[in-house]
Amino acid sequence: MDTWKIGPYEFRSRLLLGTGKFADLQTQGKAVDVSQAEILTFAIRRLNLENPHEPNFLEKLDLKKYTLLPNTAGAYTAEEAVRIARLAKASGLCDMIKVEVIGDPKTLLPDPIGTLEASRILVEEGFIVLTYTNDDPILARRLQEVGVHAVMPGASPIGSGQGIVNENNLRFILEDAKVPVIVDAGIGAPADCAKAMELGADGVLLNTAVSLADNPVLMAEAMRLGVEAGRKGYLAGRIAKKRYASASSPVEGMIE
């Protein structure tokens, strides 16, 4: 069976799903179900952790079926991201954390310095750290050096739906990877998922492309199939590209 690991956790599904922006909890629940995702991510700031009696979307899901991946979305400094992560851990949500430190409110691109610093601190504190970063191969290497458990380069800006805009940099990151690489942000269509997996990514994380689709439930299924097709294509090994045609049927030995 084609499984993969993040830290001590082992998974079958390679599609990670965000839980924000859905029109209602019923649609969210159906989309999560058909996606067959095993890892669900959500912003800690969406939950009122100081009031455990206030209802939240987690109560609508069978949490025994999923591994929760809280994220530090909304943090603009390393200190802020670390504080949010500590709050999540103290609340018993999970020992995994997705580190996000945003450097610019317009592009929502990561702050590389703050991202690296927050990741280093949280690794030292014993978190299982998955770090959202830009598609910089050098930063990806530095993150691995401080001990993160997965690197999550963006395909393009968050929520943009542009797909993979710098395939070459993703290739560099994948070639140098010692930990799982999860393509995160900017996915717009199942073809983007397939392409990421064909390049050799270990997984794909997305949210907006499903939650804001005309039919989120159908799109969640399509994204799952895109991930699965891309993974199988990668394992199968594609043929080399050629400049000229090559006949599909052999001509040697045929009767004229």
Disulfide bonds with the S-S distance in Angstrom:
none
